[in-house]
């Protein structure tokens, strides 16, 4: 795994620790993102987008965000043996330094694809793919989960995933978000793996539906009775968290930026919060850092490749408005003086160029 300019866990490392900071597993998509649309596409017409980007998507969004913040990240995923799969593998392993030793390429299986259209501050997505056939050996990924400081999961109603409970039993701290409940039941008891989580990070709409509350703060307090730390994200209003173990609460407002594409911003937020938690930062600093990284990500397009790293954080901090310097003062101790932004791999319109672009 590639060394980052800043290692947020540097003071905590010792030779006996696991080689992996964060483990995750899931489906890797090839994302094709259209930006610069003035409105939603109209039935029966053709719309032209002013911008377009291609990048690894799905679980790759979270993996890339974690790796760019200096965490040693391991991903177990299936990859297609087509050009899309080859591109995604190279972008994640060679481009981002993510450990793919537990991943595999499946002959004859094509990569899942998502087309995302960003407009009016939101996005609409169309996806296609087939479930990956299981490899030989026990379980979908025989060597999983590895010993790791943490694991990131996305919860869903119904039966839990064995690897989450096993990771928790082996000492990994579990961080989880959740998707939209297509059943409409919004039954918190149906999230079987919630019991293994140290932190649960839904958005306000999800949190209020699961807790039958009409306020994000009330939802966070209700969730903190089920998990040690509940974090509710509220878009431009920032985020609110409750530590159910200590009773501590924190609210940090959002940062106003020129938004281009929100794809992957939620994953970047979780990655920022995981980073701060593993580093032992105060709760409010974790919220602030997570919100900052998410805000920086929406200024680029491309899902995974829009995620910021420490050079982007340093660049923002050097020019941060005076009114934010108190809240984000903790960055002074993290960013080396003179840290200059380096060229960061971003989404390109298409893949497979015969010459580098």
RODO-2510 file (C-alpha; in nm, 4 decimals, decimal comma):
residues 357
     n   res          X          Y          Z
     1     x     0,0000     0,0000     0,0000
     2     x     0,1258     0,3470    -0,0921
     3     x     0,2398     0,5795     0,1843
     4     x     0,0388     0,9006     0,2085
     5     x     0,1897     1,2461     0,2640
     6     x     0,0089     1,2523     0,5985
     7     x    -0,0434     0,9440     0,8137
     8     x    -0,3265     1,0340     1,0535
     9     x    -0,2572     0,7190     1,2549
    10     x     0,1206     0,7668     1,2659
    11     x     0,1465     0,8252     1,6435
    12     x    -0,0618     0,5126     1,7082
    13     x     0,1281     0,2650     1,4931
    14     x     0,3509    -0,0122     1,6244
    15     x     0,5234    -0,3106     1,4577
    16     x     0,2743    -0,5612     1,6006
    17     x    -0,0383    -0,3985     1,4574
    18     x    -0,2428    -0,5356     1,1657
    19     x    -0,1186    -0,4293     0,8239
    20     x    -0,4703    -0,3194     0,7353
    21     x    -0,6420    -0,0142     0,8806
    22     x    -0,9802    -0,0572     0,7121
    23     x    -1,1409    -0,3504     0,5339
    24     x    -1,4478    -0,3387     0,3143
    25     x    -1,6212    -0,5537     0,0595
    26     x    -1,8922    -0,4949    -0,1979
    27     x    -1,9609    -0,4438    -0,5665
    28     x    -1,7350    -0,2338    -0,7896
    29     x    -1,9137    -0,0520    -1,0710
    30     x    -1,7821     0,1410    -1,3663
    31     x    -1,9429     0,4824    -1,3205
    32     x    -2,0152     0,7109    -1,6141
    33     x    -2,1179     1,0543    -1,4871
    34     x    -2,2785     1,3328    -1,6888
    35     x    -2,2586     1,6841    -1,5432
    36     x    -2,3596     2,0282    -1,6608
    37     x    -2,7201     1,9345    -1,7324
    38     x    -2,9550     2,2304    -1,6905
    39     x    -3,2466     2,0076    -1,5941
    40     x    -3,3623     1,6489    -1,5779
    41     x    -3,3777     1,4724    -1,9146
    42     x    -3,7195     1,5043    -2,0759
    43     x    -3,8924     1,1983    -2,2151
    44     x    -3,8620     1,1702    -2,5901
    45     x    -3,5812     1,4258    -2,6198
    46     x    -3,2029     1,4230    -2,6294
    47     x    -3,0055     1,6102    -2,3654
    48     x    -2,6433     1,7156    -2,4025
    49     x    -2,4196     1,7341    -2,0951
    50     x    -2,1372     1,9860    -2,0732
    51     x    -1,9203     1,7455    -1,8741
    52     x    -1,8580     1,3718    -1,8520
    53     x    -1,6375     1,1495    -1,6404
    54     x    -1,5669     0,7796    -1,5974
    55     x    -1,4319     0,6256    -1,2782
    56     x    -1,4602     0,3200    -1,0531
    57     x    -1,7823     0,3338    -0,8509
    58     x    -1,9862     0,1381    -0,6003
    59     x    -1,7713     0,0232    -0,3082
    60     x    -1,4721     0,1796    -0,4858
    61     x    -1,6008     0,5222    -0,3763
    62     x    -1,5472     0,4387    -0,0104
    63     x    -1,2218     0,2493    -0,0651
    64     x    -1,0671     0,5374    -0,2575
    65     x    -1,1804     0,7971    -0,0048
    66     x    -1,0232     0,5981     0,2801
    67     x    -0,6966     0,5408     0,0948
    68     x    -0,6605     0,9059    -0,0044
    69     x    -0,6840     1,0055     0,3616
    70     x    -0,3864     0,7863     0,4448
    71     x    -0,5588     0,4740     0,5762
    72     x    -0,4222     0,1350     0,4712
    73     x    -0,7242     0,0041     0,2876
    74     x    -0,8065    -0,3510     0,1774
    75     x    -1,0951    -0,4321    -0,0562
    76     x    -1,2482    -0,7702    -0,1362
    77     x    -1,4527    -0,7488    -0,4551
    78     x    -1,5267    -0,9280    -0,7792
    79     x    -1,4020    -0,7675    -1,1011
    80     x    -1,5153    -0,8390    -1,4546
    81     x    -1,2575    -0,9609    -1,7045
    82     x    -1,3610    -0,6918    -1,9539
    83     x    -1,1897    -0,3577    -2,0204
    84     x    -1,4047    -0,1909    -1,7556
    85     x    -1,2907    -0,4398    -1,4927
    86     x    -0,9270    -0,4068    -1,5954
    87     x    -0,9512    -0,0279    -1,5753
    88     x    -1,1145    -0,0369    -1,2299
    89     x    -0,8559    -0,2806    -1,0943
    90     x    -0,5668    -0,0694    -1,2226
    91     x    -0,7197     0,2557    -1,0966
    92     x    -0,7683     0,1154    -0,7462
    93     x    -0,4518    -0,0911    -0,7036
    94     x    -0,1955     0,1083    -0,9019
    95     x    -0,3600     0,4492    -0,8881
    96     x    -0,4764     0,4529    -0,5255
    97     x    -0,2602     0,1933    -0,3510
    98     x    -0,5571    -0,0157    -0,2339
    99     x    -0,4810    -0,3759    -0,1365
   100     x    -0,6741    -0,6021    -0,3752
   101     x    -0,5103    -0,9285    -0,2675
   102     x    -0,8502    -1,0560    -0,1495
   103     x    -1,0245    -0,9543    -0,4739
   104     x    -1,0503    -1,1624    -0,7885
   105     x    -1,1365    -1,1374    -1,1582
   106     x    -1,4184    -1,3594    -1,2833
   107     x    -1,3824    -1,4964    -1,6379
   108     x    -1,6851    -1,4323    -1,8568
   109     x    -1,8503    -1,1907    -1,6138
   110     x    -1,8991    -0,8315    -1,7238
   111     x    -1,8544    -0,5326    -1,4975
   112     x    -2,1629    -0,3683    -1,3461
   113     x    -2,2186    -0,0180    -1,4861
   114     x    -2,3918     0,2914    -1,3489
   115     x    -2,4782     0,5998    -1,5527
   116     x    -2,5267     0,9018    -1,3270
   117     x    -2,6742     1,2370    -1,4318
   118     x    -2,6064     1,5327    -1,2018
   119     x    -2,8396     1,8331    -1,2141
   120     x    -3,0075     2,0789    -0,9774
   121     x    -2,7833     1,9698    -0,6901
   122     x    -2,8990     1,6075    -0,7114
   123     x    -2,8391     1,3050    -0,9286
   124     x    -3,0332     1,0358    -1,1099
   125     x    -2,8750     0,6971    -1,1725
   126     x    -2,9396     0,4002    -1,3986
   127     x    -2,7466     0,0800    -1,3284
   128     x    -2,7035    -0,2592    -1,4896
   129     x    -2,5225    -0,5674    -1,3682
   130     x    -2,5518    -0,9306    -1,2642
   131     x    -2,4616    -1,0921    -0,9342
   132     x    -2,1068    -1,2236    -0,9458
   133     x    -2,0781    -1,6038    -0,9451
   134     x    -1,9098    -1,7247    -0,6243
   135     x    -1,5453    -1,8337    -0,6467
   136     x    -1,4287    -2,1765    -0,5360
   137     x    -1,3806    -2,2162    -0,1624
   138     x    -1,5852    -2,1329     0,1479
   139     x    -1,7757    -1,8058     0,1408
   140     x    -1,7718    -1,5367    -0,1249
   141     x    -1,4195    -1,4242    -0,0257
   142     x    -1,2363    -1,7103     0,1476
   143     x    -0,9699    -1,5046     0,3321
   144     x    -1,2095    -1,2435     0,4678
   145     x    -1,2273    -1,0588     0,6870
   146     x    -0,8616    -0,9874     0,7651
   147     x    -0,7370    -0,8456     1,0923
   148     x    -0,8019    -0,4731     1,0664
   149     x    -0,8523    -0,1745     1,2905
   150     x    -1,1921    -0,1110     1,1332
   151     x    -1,4397    -0,2283     0,8730
   152     x    -1,6969    -0,0273     0,6801
   153     x    -2,0314    -0,1804     0,5848
   154     x    -2,3586    -0,0776     0,4277
   155     x    -2,6533    -0,2231     0,6162
   156     x    -2,9785    -0,3462     0,4697
   157     x    -3,2938    -0,5030     0,6109
   158     x    -3,3038    -0,8785     0,6458
   159     x    -3,0428    -1,1371     0,7229
   160     x    -2,7034    -1,0050     0,8286
   161     x    -2,3737    -1,0656     0,6526
   162     x    -2,1464    -1,3142     0,8278
   163     x    -1,8283    -1,1193     0,7640
   164     x    -1,9506    -0,8182     0,9657
   165     x    -2,0033    -1,0179     1,2832
   166     x    -1,6765    -1,2039     1,2304
   167     x    -1,4856    -0,8786     1,1804
   168     x    -1,6329    -0,7398     1,5027
   169     x    -1,5400    -1,0567     1,6929
   170     x    -1,1831    -1,0234     1,5656
   171     x    -1,1561    -0,6727     1,7044
   172     x    -1,2464    -0,4517     1,4089
   173     x    -1,4508    -0,1417     1,4854
   174     x    -1,7548    -0,1435     1,2553
   175     x    -1,8765     0,1747     1,0854
   176     x    -2,1952     0,1530     0,8814
   177     x    -2,4297     0,3551     0,6692
   178     x    -2,7587     0,2397     0,5213
   179     x    -2,9439     0,2601     0,1922
   180     x    -3,3022     0,3427     0,1052
   181     x    -3,5502     0,0833     0,2328
   182     x    -3,7381    -0,0199    -0,0813
   183     x    -3,9912    -0,2116     0,1302
   184     x    -4,1044     0,1095     0,2983
   185     x    -4,1068    -0,0588     0,6411
   186     x    -3,8114     0,1284     0,7879
   187     x    -3,7783    -0,1246     1,0675
   188     x    -3,4647    -0,0652     1,2728
   189     x    -3,4939    -0,4169     1,4114
   190     x    -3,4522    -0,5551     1,0604
   191     x    -3,0958    -0,4197     1,0413
   192     x    -2,9459    -0,7395     1,1778
   193     x    -2,5855    -0,6186     1,1811
   194     x    -2,6557    -0,2955     1,3682
   195     x    -2,5661    -0,4740     1,6922
   196     x    -2,2055    -0,5078     1,5728
   197     x    -2,1616    -0,1392     1,4893
   198     x    -1,9624     0,1157     1,6835
   199     x    -2,0935     0,3988     1,4667
   200     x    -2,4026     0,4286     1,2463
   201     x    -2,4152     0,7153     0,9946
   202     x    -2,7504     0,7531     0,8128
   203     x    -2,8695     1,0728     0,6483
   204     x    -3,1485     1,2745     0,8071
   205     x    -3,4269     1,1246     0,5959
   206     x    -3,3191     0,7696     0,6696
   207     x    -3,2622     0,8379     1,0389
   208     x    -3,6028     1,0000     1,0939
   209     x    -3,7831     0,7200     0,9115
   210     x    -3,6076     0,4489     1,1098
   211     x    -3,6753     0,6204     1,4437
   212     x    -4,0235     0,7585     1,3660
   213     x    -3,9071     1,1081     1,4640
   214     x    -3,9533     1,4432     1,2915
   215     x    -3,6159     1,5983     1,3780
   216     x    -3,2604     1,4857     1,2894
   217     x    -3,1374     1,5547     1,6430
   218     x    -3,4162     1,3489     1,7963
   219     x    -3,3360     1,0729     1,5487
   220     x    -2,9694     1,0766     1,6500
   221     x    -3,0597     1,0552     2,0177
   222     x    -3,2893     0,7601     1,9488
   223     x    -3,0232     0,5813     1,7438
   224     x    -2,7649     0,6355     2,0184
   225     x    -2,9731     0,4013     2,2316
   226     x    -2,8971     0,1267     1,9778
   227     x    -2,5340     0,1987     1,8844
   228     x    -2,2426     0,3617     2,0699
   229     x    -2,2179     0,6546     1,8261
   230     x    -2,4982     0,7856     1,6052
   231     x    -2,4182     1,0416     1,3356
   232     x    -2,6938     1,1993     1,1269
   233     x    -2,5906     1,3936     0,8177
   234     x    -2,8082     1,6878     0,7186
   235     x    -2,6711     1,8071     0,3858
   236     x    -2,5946     2,1795     0,3818
   237     x    -2,6916     2,2017     0,7506
   238     x    -2,3958     1,9827     0,8453
   239     x    -2,4186     1,6880     1,0812
   240     x    -2,5179     1,6043     1,4365
   241     x    -2,3799     1,3229     1,6506
   242     x    -2,4520     1,1627     1,9855
   243     x    -2,2094     0,9427     2,1759
   244     x    -2,4424     0,7084     2,3614
   245     x    -2,1644     0,5935     2,5946
   246     x    -2,0797     0,9375     2,7347
   247     x    -2,3841     1,1452     2,6442
   248     x    -2,1653     1,3868     2,4464
   249     x    -2,3308     1,5615     2,1508
   250     x    -2,1843     1,7681     1,8682
   251     x    -2,3150     1,9682     1,5753
   252     x    -2,0976     2,1121     1,2988
   253     x    -2,2546     2,3217     1,0192
   254     x    -2,1843     2,2411     0,6567
   255     x    -1,9332     2,4297     0,4413
   256     x    -2,0655     2,6257     0,1445
   257     x    -1,8924     2,5335    -0,1823
   258     x    -1,9649     2,5466    -0,5541
   259     x    -2,1181     2,2039    -0,6057
   260     x    -2,0578     2,0182    -0,9303
   261     x    -2,1468     1,6549    -0,8589
   262     x    -2,2642     1,4985    -0,5289
   263     x    -2,1838     1,1417    -0,6390
   264     x    -1,9923     0,9640    -0,3628
   265     x    -2,0074     1,2523    -0,1126
   266     x    -2,1736     1,0332     0,1504
   267     x    -1,8939     0,7774     0,1196
   268     x    -1,6318     1,0497     0,1555
   269     x    -1,8071     1,1746     0,4695
   270     x    -1,7940     0,8280     0,6262
   271     x    -1,4259     0,7950     0,5319
   272     x    -1,3478     1,1258     0,7008
   273     x    -1,5324     1,0224     1,0153
   274     x    -1,3577     0,6839     1,0242
   275     x    -1,0210     0,8573     0,9889
   276     x    -1,0864     1,0915     1,2799
   277     x    -1,2265     0,8155     1,4990
   278     x    -0,9315     0,5810     1,4476
   279     x    -0,6965     0,8726     1,5151
   280     x    -0,8742     0,9439     1,8452
   281     x    -0,9952     1,2961     1,7670
   282     x    -1,2723     1,4709     1,9638
   283     x    -1,6238     1,4086     1,8319
   284     x    -1,6743     1,7617     1,6972
   285     x    -1,3422     1,7506     1,5093
   286     x    -1,4458     1,4236     1,3481
   287     x    -1,7699     1,5790     1,2254
   288     x    -1,5864     1,8865     1,0995
   289     x    -1,3272     1,6843     0,9091
   290     x    -1,5868     1,4502     0,7595
   291     x    -1,7961     1,7456     0,6453
   292     x    -1,4932     1,9196     0,4976
   293     x    -1,3827     1,6184     0,2950
   294     x    -1,7369     1,5658     0,1650
   295     x    -1,7611     1,9339     0,0675
   296     x    -1,4311     1,9184    -0,1196
   297     x    -1,5458     1,6082    -0,3077
   298     x    -1,8566     1,7682    -0,4601
   299     x    -1,6411     2,0284    -0,6350
   300     x    -1,5121     1,7538    -0,8653
   301     x    -1,7043     1,4968    -1,0652
   302     x    -1,6464     1,1278    -1,0847
   303     x    -1,7510     0,9516    -0,7648
   304     x    -1,4417     0,7719    -0,6348
   305     x    -1,1902     0,9958    -0,8109
   306     x    -1,3501     1,3112    -0,6704
   307     x    -1,2397     1,2150    -0,3179
   308     x    -0,9899     1,4587    -0,1654
   309     x    -0,6585     1,3679    -0,0093
   310     x    -0,4359     1,5619     0,2264
   311     x    -0,3005     1,7929    -0,0473
   312     x    -0,6555     1,9119    -0,1197
   313     x    -0,7259     1,9529     0,2514
   314     x    -0,4022     2,1525     0,2877
   315     x    -0,4900     2,3721    -0,0098
   316     x    -0,8304     2,4495     0,1407
   317     x    -0,6810     2,5205     0,4835
   318     x    -0,4270     2,7662     0,3433
   319     x    -0,7118     2,9818     0,2095
   320     x    -0,9836     2,9002     0,4652
   321     x    -1,2100     3,1926     0,5614
   322     x    -1,1245     3,3570     0,8922
   323     x    -1,4587     3,2585     1,0438
   324     x    -1,3749     2,8887     0,9947
   325     x    -1,0183     2,8922     1,1239
   326     x    -1,1178     2,8376     1,4834
   327     x    -1,3384     2,5387     1,4099
   328     x    -1,0755     2,3764     1,1845
   329     x    -0,7686     2,4781     1,3837
   330     x    -0,6914     2,1120     1,4569
   331     x    -0,5663     2,0847     1,0973
   332     x    -0,2563     2,2862     1,1910
   333     x    -0,1200     1,9878     1,3824
   334     x    -0,1873     1,7475     1,0951
   335     x    -0,0698     1,9232     0,7806
   336     x     0,3064     1,9681     0,7328
   337     x     0,4088     2,3255     0,6612
   338     x     0,4584     2,3844     0,2921
   339     x     0,2320     2,0917     0,1961
   340     x     0,1512     2,1640    -0,1689
   341     x    -0,1266     2,0074    -0,3748
   342     x    -0,0019     1,7306    -0,6025
   343     x    -0,1615     1,6109    -0,9233
   344     x    -0,4555     1,3905    -0,8293
   345     x    -0,6074     1,1300    -1,0568
   346     x    -0,9532     1,2515    -1,1616
   347     x    -1,2334     1,1128    -1,3733
   348     x    -1,1763     1,1321    -1,7483
   349     x    -1,4486     1,1321    -2,0143
   350     x    -1,3793     0,7758    -2,1211
   351     x    -1,1307     0,4951    -2,0630
   352     x    -0,8809     0,3076    -2,2750
   353     x    -0,6913     0,5987    -2,4294
   354     x    -0,3973     0,4704    -2,6311
   355     x    -0,1810     0,7484    -2,4910
   356     x    -0,1872     0,9037    -2,1444
   357     x    -0,4076     1,2104    -2,1046
***
